[in-house]
C-alpha cells in the first residue's frame, strides 16, 4: 500500500536503496517480520489455551464478584452480593431501569468504579462464570483495533470448563435468566 501510494520506507538498521537486490531483501525482511508476528500470536494463544484448560485467569478485567489469587478466581464477597442482587431482581421481573436505580440507591459501582449501565447488567447476566463455568475465547474476532466484529467464534475455538470457578449463583438461576433474556 505504501509503495502504491508513492511512499518510500526507510529502515535505519537495514538501509535499502533502489538496486534490484534491495527489492528482494525488503521482501524477505517483510516476510520474516510477518512470520514472526503470526508465529508469536500462535504461541501466545497456545499458552492462553493451556491456562484456560486449567481454569486460570487469562488477563483482562476480572468480573465483578471475583478476585484473582495465584492465577485462580476466588469470590469477593463484597462484590458477590451485588451480583446476587442483580440476578435476584432480574428473576423477580424487575426491569434494567429498576435494577440500575436500586444499585445507584445503594451506592454500588462496577469493578471499574463506574455507575452501572444497561451494558454492564447485560454482561453480568450472561456471564457463565457466575454459575461456575469457565469460558475462554467466546468473544467474536475483531477485524481491526476498533469494535468492528468480524465473526463469532466456532464452538471448537471456545473452551468451556464446567464447575471450574467458584459459583456465585446456582446453575438453575443462571439457566432461568438465560431463558428470560
C-alpha positions as a Markdown table, in Angstrom:
| # | Residue | x | y | z |
|---|---|---|---|---|
| 1 | Unk | 0.0 | 0.0 | 0.0 |
| 2 | Unk | 2.8 | 2.4 | 0.8 |
| 3 | Unk | 4.7 | 1.6 | -2.4 |
| 4 | Unk | 1.5 | 2.1 | -4.5 |
| 5 | Unk | 1.0 | 5.4 | -2.7 |
| 6 | Unk | 4.5 | 6.6 | -3.6 |
| 7 | Unk | 5.8 | 6.3 | -0.1 |
| 8 | Unk | 9.3 | 5.0 | 0.4 |
| 9 | Unk | 10.1 | 3.1 | 3.6 |
| 10 | Unk | 13.5 | 3.7 | 5.1 |
| 11 | Unk | 14.8 | 1.4 | 7.8 |
| 12 | Unk | 17.7 | 2.6 | 9.8 |
| 13 | Unk | 19.1 | -0.8 | 10.6 |
| 14 | Unk | 18.5 | -2.2 | 7.1 |
| 15 | Unk | 19.3 | 0.5 | 4.6 |
| 16 | Unk | 17.9 | -0.3 | 1.2 |
| 17 | Unk | 18.5 | 1.5 | -2.0 |
| 18 | Unk | 17.0 | 1.3 | -5.5 |
| 19 | Unk | 19.0 | -1.7 | -6.6 |
| 20 | Unk | 17.1 | -4.8 | -7.7 |
| 21 | Unk | 18.6 | -6.9 | -4.8 |
| 22 | Unk | 17.2 | -4.4 | -2.4 |
| 23 | Unk | 13.7 | -5.2 | -3.6 |
| 24 | Unk | 14.4 | -8.9 | -2.9 |
| 25 | Unk | 15.9 | -8.1 | 0.5 |
| 26 | Unk | 13.0 | -5.9 | 1.5 |
| 27 | Unk | 10.5 | -8.6 | 0.6 |
| 28 | Unk | 12.4 | -11.1 | 2.6 |
| 29 | Unk | 12.6 | -8.9 | 5.7 |
| 30 | Unk | 8.9 | -8.1 | 5.4 |
| 31 | Unk | 8.1 | -11.8 | 5.1 |
| 32 | Unk | 10.2 | -12.7 | 8.1 |
| 33 | Unk | 8.6 | -10.0 | 10.2 |
| 34 | Unk | 5.1 | -11.2 | 9.2 |
| 35 | Unk | 6.1 | -14.8 | 10.0 |
| 36 | Unk | 7.5 | -13.7 | 13.4 |
| 37 | Unk | 4.3 | -11.8 | 14.2 |
| 38 | Unk | 2.0 | -14.6 | 13.3 |
| 39 | Unk | 4.1 | -17.3 | 15.0 |
| 40 | Unk | 4.2 | -15.2 | 18.2 |
| 41 | Unk | 0.4 | -14.9 | 18.1 |
| 42 | Unk | 0.1 | -18.7 | 17.8 |
| 43 | Unk | 2.5 | -19.2 | 20.7 |
| 44 | Unk | 0.7 | -16.7 | 22.9 |
| 45 | Unk | -2.7 | -18.4 | 22.1 |
| 46 | Unk | -1.2 | -21.8 | 22.9 |
| 47 | Unk | -0.2 | -20.5 | 26.3 |
| 48 | Unk | -3.6 | -18.9 | 26.9 |
| 49 | Unk | -5.4 | -22.1 | 25.9 |
| 50 | Unk | -3.2 | -24.1 | 28.4 |
| 51 | Unk | -4.2 | -21.6 | 31.1 |
| 52 | Unk | -7.8 | -21.9 | 30.1 |
| 53 | Unk | -7.7 | -25.7 | 30.3 |
| 54 | Unk | -6.6 | -25.2 | 33.9 |
| 55 | Unk | -9.3 | -22.6 | 34.5 |
| 56 | Unk | -6.7 | -19.9 | 35.3 |
| 57 | Unk | -7.1 | -16.2 | 34.8 |
| 58 | Unk | -6.0 | -15.2 | 31.3 |
| 59 | Unk | -5.8 | -11.4 | 31.6 |
| 60 | Unk | -8.3 | -8.6 | 31.0 |
| 61 | Unk | -10.8 | -7.4 | 33.6 |
| 62 | Unk | -11.7 | -9.6 | 36.5 |
| 63 | Unk | -15.5 | -9.9 | 36.6 |
| 64 | Unk | -17.4 | -8.2 | 39.4 |
| 65 | Unk | -17.7 | -10.6 | 42.3 |
| 66 | Unk | -14.3 | -12.2 | 41.8 |
| 67 | Unk | -10.7 | -11.5 | 42.6 |
| 68 | Unk | -7.7 | -13.4 | 41.3 |
| 69 | Unk | -5.3 | -15.1 | 43.8 |
| 70 | Unk | -2.3 | -17.0 | 42.4 |
| 71 | Unk | -3.9 | -17.1 | 39.0 |
| 72 | Unk | -7.2 | -18.5 | 40.2 |
| 73 | Unk | -10.7 | -17.0 | 40.6 |
| 74 | Unk | -11.9 | -16.5 | 44.2 |
| 75 | Unk | -15.1 | -15.0 | 45.3 |
| 76 | Unk | -15.0 | -11.4 | 46.6 |
| 77 | Unk | -18.0 | -11.5 | 48.9 |
| 78 | Unk | -18.4 | -7.7 | 49.0 |
| 79 | Unk | -18.9 | -7.7 | 45.2 |
| 80 | Unk | -20.7 | -11.0 | 45.0 |
| 81 | Unk | -23.6 | -9.6 | 46.9 |
| 82 | Unk | -24.1 | -7.1 | 44.1 |
| 83 | Unk | -24.1 | -9.9 | 41.5 |
| 84 | Unk | -26.6 | -11.9 | 43.6 |
| 85 | Unk | -28.8 | -8.8 | 43.9 |
| 86 | Unk | -28.7 | -8.2 | 40.1 |
| 87 | Unk | -29.7 | -11.8 | 39.4 |
| 88 | Unk | -32.4 | -12.0 | 42.0 |
| 89 | Unk | -34.0 | -8.7 | 40.9 |
| 90 | Unk | -33.9 | -9.8 | 37.3 |
| 91 | Unk | -35.5 | -13.1 | 38.2 |
| 92 | Unk | -38.2 | -11.3 | 40.2 |
| 93 | Unk | -39.1 | -9.5 | 36.9 |
| 94 | Unk | -37.6 | -6.1 | 37.6 |
| 95 | Unk | -36.5 | -4.1 | 34.5 |
| 96 | Unk | -33.0 | -3.0 | 33.8 |
| 97 | Unk | -34.0 | 0.5 | 34.8 |
| 98 | Unk | -35.3 | -0.6 | 38.2 |
| 99 | Unk | -32.2 | -2.7 | 38.8 |
| 100 | Unk | -30.0 | 0.3 | 37.9 |
| 101 | Unk | -31.9 | 2.6 | 40.2 |
| 102 | Unk | -31.6 | 0.2 | 43.1 |
| 103 | Unk | -27.8 | -0.2 | 42.5 |
| 104 | Unk | -27.4 | 3.6 | 42.4 |
| 105 | Unk | -29.5 | 4.0 | 45.5 |
| 106 | Unk | -27.2 | 1.5 | 47.3 |
| 107 | Unk | -24.1 | 3.3 | 46.0 |
| 108 | Unk | -22.8 | 0.3 | 44.2 |
| 109 | Unk | -20.3 | 0.7 | 41.4 |
| 110 | Unk | -18.9 | -1.6 | 38.7 |
| 111 | Unk | -15.5 | -3.3 | 39.1 |
| 112 | Unk | -14.0 | -0.3 | 37.3 |
| 113 | Unk | -15.5 | 2.1 | 39.8 |
| 114 | Unk | -18.2 | 3.5 | 37.5 |
| 115 | Unk | -22.0 | 3.6 | 37.8 |
| 116 | Unk | -23.7 | 0.5 | 36.3 |
| 117 | Unk | -25.3 | 0.8 | 32.9 |
| 118 | Unk | -27.5 | -1.5 | 30.8 |
| 119 | Unk | -24.5 | -3.0 | 29.1 |
| 120 | Unk | -22.8 | -3.9 | 32.4 |
| 121 | Unk | -26.0 | -5.5 | 33.6 |
| 122 | Unk | -26.3 | -7.4 | 30.3 |
| 123 | Unk | -22.7 | -8.7 | 30.6 |
| 124 | Unk | -23.2 | -9.8 | 34.2 |
| 125 | Unk | -26.4 | -11.6 | 33.4 |
| 126 | Unk | -24.9 | -13.5 | 30.5 |
| 127 | Unk | -21.6 | -14.4 | 32.1 |
| 128 | Unk | -21.4 | -18.2 | 32.8 |
| 129 | Unk | -18.6 | -17.7 | 35.3 |
| 130 | Unk | -21.2 | -16.7 | 37.9 |
| 131 | Unk | -22.7 | -20.2 | 37.7 |
| 132 | Unk | -19.2 | -21.7 | 38.0 |
| 133 | Unk | -18.3 | -22.4 | 34.3 |
| 134 | Unk | -15.0 | -21.1 | 33.0 |
| 135 | Unk | -15.3 | -19.9 | 29.4 |
| 136 | Unk | -12.4 | -18.8 | 27.3 |
| 137 | Unk | -12.3 | -17.3 | 23.8 |
| 138 | Unk | -16.1 | -16.8 | 23.4 |
| 139 | Unk | -15.9 | -13.2 | 22.1 |
| 140 | Unk | -16.2 | -12.6 | 18.4 |
| 141 | Unk | -13.0 | -11.9 | 16.5 |
| 142 | Unk | -12.2 | -8.3 | 15.7 |
| 143 | Unk | -11.2 | -7.2 | 12.2 |
| 144 | Unk | -9.4 | -4.1 | 13.4 |
| 145 | Unk | -8.4 | -2.3 | 16.6 |
| 146 | Unk | -11.8 | -0.9 | 17.0 |
| 147 | Unk | -15.1 | -2.5 | 17.9 |
| 148 | Unk | -15.8 | -3.8 | 14.4 |
| 149 | Unk | -16.6 | -7.5 | 14.9 |
| 150 | Unk | -15.7 | -9.9 | 12.1 |
| 151 | Unk | -17.5 | -13.2 | 13.1 |
| 152 | Unk | -18.5 | -15.3 | 16.0 |
| 153 | Unk | -16.1 | -18.0 | 17.1 |
| 154 | Unk | -16.8 | -21.5 | 16.1 |
| 155 | Unk | -17.7 | -23.9 | 19.0 |
| 156 | Unk | -14.3 | -25.6 | 18.5 |
| 157 | Unk | -12.5 | -22.3 | 19.3 |
| 158 | Unk | -14.3 | -21.8 | 22.6 |
| 159 | Unk | -13.0 | -23.6 | 25.7 |
| 160 | Unk | -15.6 | -24.4 | 28.4 |
| 161 | Unk | -14.6 | -26.0 | 31.7 |
| 162 | Unk | -17.8 | -26.7 | 33.8 |
| 163 | Unk | -17.7 | -26.1 | 37.5 |
| 164 | Unk | -14.1 | -24.7 | 37.4 |
| 165 | Unk | -14.8 | -21.4 | 39.0 |
| 166 | Unk | -16.4 | -20.8 | 42.4 |
| 167 | Unk | -20.1 | -20.2 | 41.7 |
| 168 | Unk | -21.8 | -17.0 | 42.9 |
| 169 | Unk | -25.3 | -18.1 | 41.7 |
| 170 | Unk | -26.8 | -21.5 | 41.0 |
| 171 | Unk | -26.8 | -23.1 | 37.6 |
| 172 | Unk | -30.6 | -23.1 | 37.8 |
| 173 | Unk | -30.8 | -19.4 | 38.4 |
| 174 | Unk | -28.4 | -18.8 | 35.5 |
| 175 | Unk | -30.4 | -21.0 | 33.2 |
| 176 | Unk | -33.6 | -19.2 | 34.1 |
| 177 | Unk | -32.0 | -15.8 | 33.4 |
| 178 | Unk | -30.7 | -17.0 | 30.0 |
| 179 | Unk | -34.2 | -18.3 | 29.2 |
| 180 | Unk | -35.8 | -14.9 | 30.1 |
| 181 | Unk | -33.1 | -13.0 | 28.2 |
